[in-house]
Amino acid sequence: MTVDDADLAEHFGSSTHFGPPGYPELMPPCDTPRLRLREMTDDDLDDMAALLGDPQVMEYYPHPKDRTEAATWIRWNRRNYAEHGFGLWIVETRTGEFIGDCGLTWQTVNGIPHLEVGFHVKPSAQGNGFATEAALACLDHAREFELVAILTAIIHRDNRPLQRVAEKLGMQRNPELRHKSPDHEVFSLHL
């Protein structure tokens, strides 16, 4: 099955270049004490298909993704790298164990693009602070390169674990910012 650019935009957000000119070349955030963030490649399909196909990880999505959708996810991120200089990166331990993905993507809030920090962590690695550690690296990356003035996180209203991660990042619910889904709240942080 082939998925075209319109399908990518519909499922994952527009690919239109929203940011300021002169984005840095592809450069993942710096390593953390326990984690390494790197570019997502086609070689990551098995891990990404398992991650995005896991019902626990995808509990607040319409449905878990199948292998074809996971391949589309990888292509979407590779296109984000090329167009914006960032996207979601693979998160691994320093020893190379796959943990999940984390990064920065453009999402529509109040009808306009906002930069969001997002992540997915495999169930066996949850509860170890990996999401917070990786998301902090991405937040620092956005701040270092002055990508935006406000960073957002779009979180389902019932997803308390992700809300706690956002709070650890210093984010707060922002009732002035609305996502198209009434089931989601927008957290934000001025950088």
C-alpha positions as CSV (number, residue, x, y, z in Angstrom):
1,M,0.0,0.0,0.0
2,T,1.3,3.4,-0.9
3,V,0.6,6.4,1.2
4,D,0.9,9.8,-0.5
5,D,1.8,13.2,0.9
6,A,-1.9,14.2,1.4
7,D,-2.3,11.1,3.6
8,L,0.8,11.9,5.6
9,A,-0.5,15.5,6.2
10,E,-4.0,14.2,7.1
11,H,-2.6,11.7,9.7
12,F,0.4,13.5,11.1
13,G,0.0,17.2,10.3
14,S,0.9,19.5,7.5
15,S,4.4,19.4,6.0
16,T,4.3,23.1,5.1
17,H,7.4,24.8,6.4
18,F,6.1,26.9,9.3
19,G,9.3,27.8,11.0
20,P,11.7,30.7,10.6
21,P,14.2,30.4,7.7
22,G,17.5,28.9,8.4
23,Y,16.6,26.0,10.6
24,P,19.6,24.0,11.6
25,E,20.6,20.9,9.6
26,L,19.3,17.7,11.1
27,M,20.7,17.7,14.6
28,P,19.2,15.6,17.3
29,P,19.3,16.9,20.9
30,C,22.4,16.2,22.9
31,D,22.7,12.9,24.7
32,T,21.5,12.8,28.3
33,P,23.1,10.9,31.1
34,R,21.2,7.8,30.3
35,L,19.9,8.3,26.7
36,R,20.9,8.9,23.2
37,L,18.5,10.5,20.6
38,R,19.2,9.8,17.0
39,E,17.6,10.0,13.6
40,M,14.8,7.5,12.8
41,T,15.6,5.2,9.8
42,D,13.9,2.4,7.9
43,D,16.0,0.0,10.0
44,D,13.9,1.0,13.0
45,L,10.7,-0.4,11.5
46,D,10.5,-3.5,13.7
47,D,10.9,-1.5,16.9
48,M,8.6,1.3,15.7
49,A,5.9,-1.1,14.6
50,A,6.0,-2.9,18.0
51,L,5.9,0.5,19.8
52,L,3.1,2.1,17.7
53,G,1.2,-1.2,17.5
54,D,1.1,-1.6,21.3
55,P,-2.4,-1.0,22.7
56,Q,-1.0,0.4,26.0
57,V,1.3,2.9,24.2
58,M,-1.5,3.9,21.8
59,E,-4.4,4.0,24.4
60,Y,-5.3,7.6,23.7
61,Y,-5.0,7.3,19.9
62,P,-7.9,6.2,17.7
63,H,-6.2,2.8,17.3
64,P,-2.8,1.1,17.4
65,K,-0.9,1.5,14.2
66,D,-0.1,-1.4,11.9
67,R,3.3,-2.0,10.3
68,T,2.4,0.0,7.2
69,E,1.3,3.0,9.4
70,A,4.6,2.6,11.4
71,A,6.5,2.8,8.1
72,T,4.5,5.9,7.2
73,W,5.4,7.4,10.7
74,I,9.1,6.9,9.9
75,R,8.7,8.6,6.5
76,W,6.8,11.5,8.1
77,N,9.6,12.0,10.6
78,R,12.3,11.8,7.9
79,R,10.4,14.4,5.9
80,N,10.2,16.6,9.0
81,Y,14.0,16.3,9.4
82,A,14.5,17.4,5.8
83,E,12.0,20.3,6.0
84,H,12.4,21.5,9.5
85,G,15.7,20.2,10.9
86,F,13.8,18.2,13.6
87,G,11.1,15.6,14.2
88,L,10.7,12.7,16.5
89,W,13.9,10.9,17.2
90,I,14.6,7.3,18.2
91,V,15.4,7.2,22.0
92,E,17.9,4.5,23.1
93,T,19.8,3.8,26.3
94,R,23.6,4.4,26.1
95,T,23.9,0.7,25.6
96,G,21.6,0.7,22.5
97,E,18.4,-0.6,24.0
98,F,15.3,0.8,22.1
99,I,13.2,2.9,24.5
100,G,10.8,4.7,22.1
101,D,10.7,8.0,20.3
102,C,10.7,11.7,21.4
103,G,11.0,15.0,19.6
104,L,9.5,18.1,18.2
105,T,6.8,18.4,15.6
106,W,4.5,21.0,14.2
107,Q,0.8,20.5,15.3
108,T,-2.2,22.7,14.8
109,V,-3.5,24.5,17.9
110,N,-6.1,27.3,17.6
111,G,-6.0,26.8,13.9
112,I,-2.3,27.7,13.6
113,P,1.0,25.7,13.8
114,H,2.6,25.3,17.3
115,L,5.7,23.4,18.1
116,E,4.9,20.3,20.2
117,V,7.1,18.1,22.2
118,G,5.9,14.5,22.0
119,F,7.1,11.0,22.9
120,H,6.2,7.3,23.1
121,V,7.9,4.9,25.5
122,K,7.6,1.1,25.3
123,P,5.7,-0.4,28.2
124,S,8.7,-2.3,29.7
125,A,10.6,1.1,29.9
126,Q,7.8,3.2,31.4
127,G,8.1,4.5,34.9
128,N,11.8,5.0,34.8
129,G,11.8,8.7,33.9
130,F,12.9,8.2,30.3
131,A,10.1,10.3,28.8
132,T,10.9,13.2,31.1
133,E,14.6,12.9,30.4
134,A,14.2,12.7,26.6
135,A,11.6,15.5,26.5
136,L,13.8,17.8,28.6
137,A,16.6,17.3,26.0
138,C,14.1,18.3,23.3
139,L,12.9,21.3,25.2
140,D,16.5,22.4,25.7
141,H,17.1,21.9,22.0
142,A,14.1,24.1,21.1
143,R,15.3,26.7,23.5
144,E,19.0,26.6,22.3
145,F,18.0,27.0,18.6
146,E,15.3,29.6,19.5
147,L,12.8,27.6,17.4
148,V,9.7,29.2,19.1
149,A,8.6,31.3,22.0
150,I,6.0,28.8,23.3
151,L,6.4,25.0,23.3
152,T,3.2,22.9,23.6
153,A,2.2,19.4,24.5
154,I,-1.2,18.1,23.3
155,I,-2.4,15.5,25.8
156,H,-5.6,13.5,26.2
157,R,-7.5,14.8,29.2
158,D,-7.5,11.3,30.9
159,N,-3.8,10.7,30.3
160,R,-2.4,11.5,33.8
161,P,1.1,10.0,33.3
162,L,1.7,12.3,30.3
163,Q,0.3,15.3,32.1
164,R,2.7,14.6,34.9
165,V,5.6,14.5,32.4
166,A,4.5,17.9,31.0
167,E,4.3,19.3,34.5
168,K,7.9,18.1,35.2
169,L,8.9,20.0,32.1
170,G,7.4,23.2,33.7
171,M,4.4,23.1,31.4
172,Q,0.9,24.1,32.5
173,R,-2.5,23.6,31.0
174,N,-3.3,26.6,28.8
175,P,-7.0,27.1,28.4
176,E,-6.4,29.7,25.7
177,L,-4.9,27.0,23.4
178,R,-7.3,24.5,21.9
179,H,-6.6,21.4,19.8
180,K,-9.2,20.2,17.3
181,S,-10.0,17.2,19.5
182,P,-12.2,18.2,22.5
183,D,-10.7,15.2,24.4
184,H,-7.3,16.8,24.4
185,E,-5.8,19.6,26.5
186,V,-2.9,21.8,25.5
187,F,0.0,22.3,27.9
188,S,2.5,25.1,27.2
189,L,5.7,26.6,28.3
190,H,7.3,30.0,27.4
191,L,10.9,29.3,26.4
